[in-house]
Structures are given as structure tokens and as C-alpha cells.
Amino acid sequence: MYVCICNAVTERSIRQAAREGAHTFAELQRRTGCGDCCGTCEDLAREILDSAVPARPLDLPLLAAAA
């Protein structure tokens, strides 16, 4: 499905960018051009990006050191 019509960015390309390290909308814009023109795709693109970014474990050095 096309998310950004202006730059022909698809849902698949957003998910691919997330797998390759795009974890913020600004990074997604740099990699794909999504949202650079009219901006009407931004809400949907952010939603897709947020759902595609893998959850990162919490960095808890104090708990790790205590264990």
C-alpha cells in the first residue's frame, strides 16, 4: 500500500527502513523521502514506523551489575 503518494513510499519500504535502523520519523524521511512534500502521510507513516521498530530491551546497568 502506498503511504506517501508524493514520493511513492510504500508501507513495505517503511517497514524495511525500520529493519535497517530508522527508529525516528526524521530518519525515515532521510532514508525514504516520506513526508517531505505535503505531509498528509505523516500520521500513518509514524504509526507504521512505530509498529515496525523492534522493541529494544531497557538498558539497566545497575540491575545487571547487582545480579
C-alpha positions in Angstrom: 0.0 0.0 0.0 1.3 3.5 -0.8 1.6 5.7 2.2 3.3 8.7 0.7 1.9 9.3 -2.8 4.2 12.3 -3.4 7.3 10.2 -3.1 5.9 6.8 -3.9 6.8 5.4 -0.4 5.0 2.2 0.5 4.3 0.5 3.8 6.8 -2.2 2.8 9.5 0.4 2.3 8.8 2.0 5.7 9.0 -1.4 7.4 12.2 -2.1 5.5 13.7 1.2 6.7 12.8 0.3 10.3 14.6 -3.1 9.9 17.6 -1.2 8.6 17.7 1.1 11.6 15.3 4.0 11.0 13.8 4.5 14.5 12.6 8.1 14.2 10.4 9.8 11.7 13.3 12.1 10.8 15.4 9.1 9.9 12.6 7.7 7.9 12.3 10.9 6.0 16.1 10.9 5.3 16.0 7.3 4.0 12.8 7.3 2.0 11.6 10.9 1.4 8.3 10.1 3.2 6.5 13.2 4.3 8.9 15.6 2.6 6.2 17.3 0.4 2.7 17.8 1.5 2.9 16.0 4.9 -0.5 14.3 4.8 1.1 10.9 5.1 2.9 11.7 8.3 0.4 10.3 10.8 0.1 6.9 9.0 3.8 6.7 8.3 4.6 7.3 12.0 2.1 4.7 13.0 3.6 2.1 10.7 7.1 3.0 11.8 6.3 2.8 15.5 4.7 -0.7 14.9 7.7 -1.8 12.9 10.5 -0.7 15.2 11.7 -3.7 17.2 11.3 -3.2 20.9 14.7 -2.5 22.5 15.5 -4.0 25.9 15.8 -1.5 28.7 19.4 -0.6 29.5 19.5 -1.2 33.2 23.2 -1.4 34.1 22.5 -1.1 37.9 20.2 -4.1 37.9 22.6 -6.1 35.7 25.5 -5.3 38.0 23.5 -6.3 41.0 22.5 -9.6 39.6 
